């Protein structure tokens, strides 16, 4: 009972902060599927994490995310892991995609948020890991954009990858490119 009251209060205050205090609006709905990847673009500001945490709390979802291992230092590791963070060592080549697919298969991860750019800097080409995780786990991708100019989070319909990376990535980019261009800096 106490946990339900706490969760309802968390939802209420998260929505209050996101919409009434910060002035952001949510446009669209996340799917009811049990498993999917949320690809968030553009990842251009540290404030992205605050918006994401508020949305996650407001919607009452347990969304995991990947972040560079440097975020998970002795002072911050507990915090980032408690909000769903999974550290990634970007300096070594490992079977990251395969490892994450196994986490989906074993239900350790059901919903994963990931930034296709892989960095807050502007990049011309997204990293392909999020796509191949979806293909390997046989789950849809939901493109989500943070439009700082409009203070809007746009949630697109789910997209099932066909396995044809070049064709699919163009379709995914088209869903969010207006927001990416508008929010470059």
Order of alpha helices (4+ residues) and beta strands (2+ residues): alpha-beta-beta-alpha-beta-alpha-beta-alpha-beta-alpha-beta-beta-alpha
